Amino acid sequence: MSSASSIAGAPRQSPLDERSRQLRRLIIDALYGGGRGHVGAALSLVEILRVLYDDVLRVRPHEPRWPDRDRCLLSKGHGCLALYALLADKGFFPIAELSKQCKAGALLGGHPEVKTPGVEASTGALGHGLGIGVGLALAARMQRRPSRVIVVMGDGETDEGSVWEAALAAAKHKLTHLTAVIDYNKMQSYGRVADVLGLEPIADKWRAFGFAVAEADGHDVAQLRKTFARLPLANDRPSAVICHTVKGRGIPECEHNAAWHHKSRLSPEQAEALRQALESGPA
């Protein structure tokens, strides 16, 4: 297993507070209860989604289709265990639904679906979220609504050409209320991003496509709050926030480990081992 320090650009291992641990407990419960899930991709997302839903997004869990709400799209739909944990925690649906994910007739699928309260777009086929976000941002402008659109993407996802087509359109239309958030954990299902299809210089690429760009440690809650509080980053361009994260963050066995990109059929003993590893991790 690779160590955190062996990945160039990996953020410093900032401690997890109780809220971050609690959200990860929900992810483990959903993974175990549902019998499957992309656990590594979910664990890298927790602090990004936590800050968005706690401090940034204007949403109403009791009125999930409120017309003036902000829209948050999880374009990297395979990380949905983290989204489900946040939506359940916020009251969009009962926490008991987490342990039923992927079961017949369940509210929660293996990828996000719009039937789930709080989910804005069905995602999973990578590379489509930013294009949907461009459409939603244009619609909000035409309808004179105050809604902001935030699209959370994976780094491997930006291998898709459709991402850059959407980025060009966002810049052309000066969609200042659109933000792309990139979960830059530097791992994808086949291995390191740098080995599969390198993205550097990633910030310069987004700037070249007409975005205002900021970078942050994607596990540092205070830093994320400060960065997102600056949105929009410019008054004449869409924004991109590159969040440097660790895939599998919080459970040492999962960190930077492609074997934990997706897991299925955890035994009770394996699930308990994950819980214990989470509790004994960096305090």
Buried (B, 14 or more C-beta within 10 A) or exposed (E): EBEBEEBEBBBEBBEBEEBBBBBBBBBBBBBBBBBBBBBBBBBBBBBBBBBBBBEBBEBEBEEBEEEEBBBBBBBBBBBBBBBBBBBBBBEBBEBEBBBBBBEEEBBBBBBBBEEBBBBBBBBBEBBBBBBBBBBBBBEBBEEEEEBBBBBBBBBBBBBBEBBBBBBEBBBEBBBBBBBBBBBBBBBBEEEBBBEBEEBEEBBEBBBEBBBBBBBBBBBBBEBBBEBBEEBBBBEEBBBBBBBBBBBBBBBBEBBBBBEBBBBEEBEEEEBEBBBEBBEEBEE
